[in-house]
Amino acid sequence: KLIRNKIAEYPLSRITPMKIAQFRDSLKTMAEAATVNKYLTLISVAIRTATNEWGIYLPTNPADKIKRLREPEPTDIRITAAEESILLKHAARSKKHWLKAIIIVALEVGCRRGELFKNNTDRKIGLSPRAIEALKSLPIGIDKRFFPTQSESFKFYWKQLQKWTGLYHINFHLCRHEWASRMFENGWDISAVATHGGWKDWKVLKRYTALSPDYLAKKFREQS
């Protein structure tokens, strides 16, 4: 996304704090605050590398002056078994024939939406039997994708699903959060969850994990 953005076309001498701020403000309408902040950090690191290692002179790093977006506090929202059943039941009604399958796969393997839609980045992961069964139920498109769609089209059908179910608090990304929480409750260690989920920074997993009170109570009973 960063390479395709207009800001990538400017030479370093023309990248100003104002241009970076405009980039931030345009992106925040389409991406979460954490994603926008990562792009700002990437721009800053690229400029710093150019000045420190490539001998390109700039009086200051314009990205360092840009205010980052405020990221929401981690929530303890989970997808319950009942809610999952409701989602799957109504997803089967959708004109997107694979909507039910993509929910199952997301909850079973914790992939990002972009990875499920094929973002041209290869990453090897394991597949649970349930995920394999869901994928086998789908025809493979001409472009070799299980889930052929564009982001805006998917958003439309997900909002439709929210309307059908009344589960407006559940967005698709929450499936990834739910997967991480379930894996920890199933005994996976942080290294396994981070590797399979593609998290390079283990600290980020704190934002994704919300262990249920029942699980925590069970751990106490096991100790006593």
C-alpha positions in Angstrom: 0.0 0.0 0.0 2.8 2.4 0.8 4.6 1.9 -2.5 1.3 2.4 -4.4 0.5 5.6 -2.5 1.3 9.0 -4.0 3.8 9.8 -1.2 6.1 7.1 -2.6 6.5 9.1 -5.8 8.2 12.1 -4.1 12.0 12.4 -3.9 13.3 12.7 -0.4 13.9 16.4 -0.8 10.2 17.0 -1.4 8.8 14.9 1.5 7.6 17.4 4.1 5.8 17.0 7.4 2.7 18.3 5.7 2.8 15.7 3.0 3.2 12.9 5.6 0.4 14.4 7.6 -1.9 14.3 4.5 -0.8 10.7 3.9 -1.8 9.8 7.5 -5.1 11.6 7.3 -6.1 9.9 4.0 -5.1 6.5 5.3 -6.9 6.7 8.6 -10.3 6.5 6.9 -9.4 3.1 5.5 -7.2 1.5 8.1 -6.9 1.1 11.9 -4.8 3.5 13.9 -2.2 0.8 14.6 -1.7 0.2 10.9 -1.4 3.9 10.1 1.2 4.3 12.8 3.2 1.4 11.4 3.3 3.1 8.0 4.5 6.3 9.7 7.2 4.4 11.5 8.3 2.7 8.2 8.6 6.1 6.5 10.7 7.4 9.4 13.0 4.4 9.3 13.4 4.6 5.5 14.4 8.3 5.7 16.8 7.6 8.6 18.4 4.8 6.7 18.9 7.1 3.7 20.6 9.8 5.8 22.6 7.5 8.1 23.8 4.8 5.7 23.4 6.1 2.1 24.9 9.6 2.6 21.8 11.5 1.6 21.6 14.8 3.5 18.4 16.0 5.1 18.4 18.6 7.8 15.7 16.8 9.8 13.6 13.7 9.5 10.1 15.1 8.6 8.4 11.9 9.8 9.6 12.4 13.4 7.5 15.5 13.7 4.2 13.8 12.8 1.8 13.0 15.6 0.8 9.3 15.7 -2.8 8.3 15.9 -4.2 7.3 19.2 -4.6 3.5 19.3 -7.6 2.1 21.2 -7.1 0.2 24.4 -7.2 -3.6 24.1 -10.7 -5.0 24.6 -11.9 -8.2 26.1 -14.5 -8.8 23.3 -14.7 -12.5 22.4 -16.7 -14.4 19.8 -18.8 -16.9 21.8 -19.8 -20.3 20.6 -23.4 -19.1 20.3 -22.3 -16.1 18.3 -20.2 -18.2 16.0 -23.1 -20.4 15.3 -25.3 -17.4 14.4 -22.7 -16.0 12.1 -22.2 -19.2 10.3 -25.9 -19.8 10.0 -26.6 -16.5 8.3 -23.4 -16.4 6.3 -24.7 -19.4 4.4 -27.5 -17.1 3.1 -25.0 -14.7 1.5 -24.5 -14.2 -2.2 -20.8 -14.6 -1.4 -20.9 -18.3 -1.5 -17.6 -18.6 0.5 -18.6 -16.2 3.4 -19.3 -19.1 5.8 -16.0 -20.8 4.8 -13.9 -17.7 5.3 -15.2 -17.3 8.8 -14.4 -20.9 9.6 -10.9 -20.6 8.2 -10.2 -17.3 10.0 -11.3 -18.7 13.3 -9.3 -21.9 12.7 -6.0 -20.5 11.5 -5.9 -16.8 12.5 -4.9 -15.4 9.1 -5.2 -11.7 8.2 -7.9 -10.7 5.8 -5.3 -9.7 3.2 -3.7 -13.1 3.4 -7.0 -14.9 2.9 -7.6 -12.7 -0.2 -4.1 -13.3 -1.5 -1.9 -10.3 -0.9 1.1 -11.6 -3.0 3.0 -12.5 0.2 3.8 -16.1 0.8 3.6 -17.5 4.4 3.5 -21.1 5.3 1.0 -22.1 8.1 -0.8 -25.2 9.4 -4.4 -25.9 8.6 -6.8 -27.5 11.1 -9.0 -30.4 9.9 -12.0 -28.0 10.1 -10.3 -25.4 8.0 -9.3 -28.0 5.4 -12.9 -29.3 5.2 -14.2 -25.7 4.7 -11.7 -25.1 1.9 -12.5 -28.4 0.2 -16.1 -27.3 0.0 -15.2 -24.4 -2.2 -14.5 -24.2 -6.0 -11.1 -22.7 -6.8 -11.5 -19.6 -9.0 -9.7 -19.0 -12.3 -7.2 -16.9 -10.5 -6.5 -19.8 -8.1 -8.1 -18.1 -5.1 -10.6 -19.6 -2.7 -11.9 -16.2 -1.8 -11.9 -14.0 -4.9 -13.1 -10.5 -3.9 -12.0 -6.9 -3.3 -11.9 -5.2 0.1 -14.8 -2.8 -0.5 -17.0 -5.7 -1.8 -16.2 -7.8 1.3 -17.0 -4.9 3.6 -20.5 -4.6 2.1 -21.2 -8.3 2.6 -19.8 -8.3 6.2 -22.1 -5.3 7.1 -25.0 -7.2 5.6 -24.1 -10.1 7.8 -24.0 -7.8 10.8 -27.4 -6.6 10.0 -28.8 -10.1 9.6 -27.3 -11.3 12.9 -27.5 -8.1 15.0 -23.9 -8.8 15.9 -22.6 -5.3 15.1 -19.8 -5.5 17.6 -18.1 -8.3 15.7 -15.9 -7.3 12.8 -14.0 -9.8 10.6 -10.7 -8.9 12.2 -12.0 -10.0 15.6 -11.8 -13.6 14.2 -8.0 -13.2 14.3 -8.2 -12.0 17.9 -10.5 -14.9 18.8 -8.1 -17.4 17.2 -5.2 -16.2 19.3 -7.2 -16.3 22.5 -8.4 -19.8 21.8 -4.9 -21.1 21.0 -3.6 -19.8 24.3 -6.5 -21.5 26.1 -5.7 -24.7 24.2 -2.2 -24.7 25.6 -0.2 -23.1 22.7 2.8 -21.1 23.9 3.5 -17.6 22.8 6.2 -18.6 20.3 3.8 -21.0 18.5 0.9 -18.4 18.4 3.2 -15.6 17.2 4.8 -17.8 14.5 1.6 -19.2 13.1 -0.2 -15.9 13.3 2.6 -14.0 11.7 3.3 -11.6 14.6 6.9 -10.4 14.6 6.5 -8.4 17.8 5.2 -10.6 20.7 4.1 -7.5 22.5 1.4 -7.0 19.9 -0.2 -10.2 21.1 -1.3 -8.5 24.2 -3.7 -6.5 22.1 -5.1 -9.7 20.5 -5.6 -11.9 23.5 -8.5 -11.9 26.0 -8.5 -15.1 28.1 -12.0 -15.9 29.3 -12.8 -15.8 33.1 -13.9 -19.4 33.0 -10.5 -20.4 31.6 -8.6 -18.4 34.2 -10.8 -19.9 37.0 -10.0 -23.4 35.7 -6.3 -22.7 35.9 -6.7 -21.7 39.5 -8.6 -24.9 40.3 -5.9 -27.0 38.6 -3.3 -25.5 40.9 -5.2 -26.1 44.1 
